[in-house]
């Protein structure tokens, strides 16, 4: 059976439609960058109605006293799990324990450097220490173990 559209037209439509999604996204970003803040928010609220709801900000540097109550908020927080799983995924990709540890320290330095721009980067000193000494190595070790044992990738050092 013959198709109603020649193959050249179908391939042209495929290229146009596939390229159009990237072009539409670029045009949308360009339009949002040129719009005022209120206009951009109103425009995005049309596509995403949940954007108008204010987000409850939690301050991670509100109570930095040493004690179980302050420390338990750090340990039993959702970000502990997310942080650890994120570094496990990073270690699966990089597969170098010490390079991932160096990247973890660098990320904490960046977090401290950008505190003034992003207020939710403020956290207690023991939260930063807990991230670097517990979350990062635990996730990195799990990721390197998974890469070596489960995926069969040999442990390689990219640092030399």
C-alpha positions, 0 to 999 in steps of 0.5 A: 500500500502506498503512503499518502505522503512521500518519504521526503515529506515525512522526513522533512516533517520529522526534522521540523517537528524534532527541531521545533521542540528545541526551537520553541524552548529556546524562544520561550526562554528568550521571551522569559528573559526579555519579560519583566518578572511579574509578566514572566510569573504570570506567563509561567502560571498559565502553564503551571498553576502550582507556581502561584503557591508560596513555598515554605522556606525552612531555615537550616541555620536558625538554631545552631546550638550543639545538642541532640535536637539540632543535630537530629534535624540534620541527620533525619532530614530528607536532604540527608537521603537525597545528598547520599543518593546523589553522591552515590549516583555521581560515584557510579558515573565517575568511579573514583573515590578520591576525585568524588571526595574532592568534588564534594569538598568543592561543592561545600566551598561553593555552597559557602561562597554563594550564601549571600546570593541564596539564603537557603545555602546558610546552614550550621557548621556541623551540617557542613561537616556532617555532609563532608564527613558522613553523607558524601563518603557514604554515598561515594563508597556505595556508588563505587561499590556498586560500580565495581561489584554490580556493574563490573567496572574496575576501580580506576583513579583519575587523579594518578 
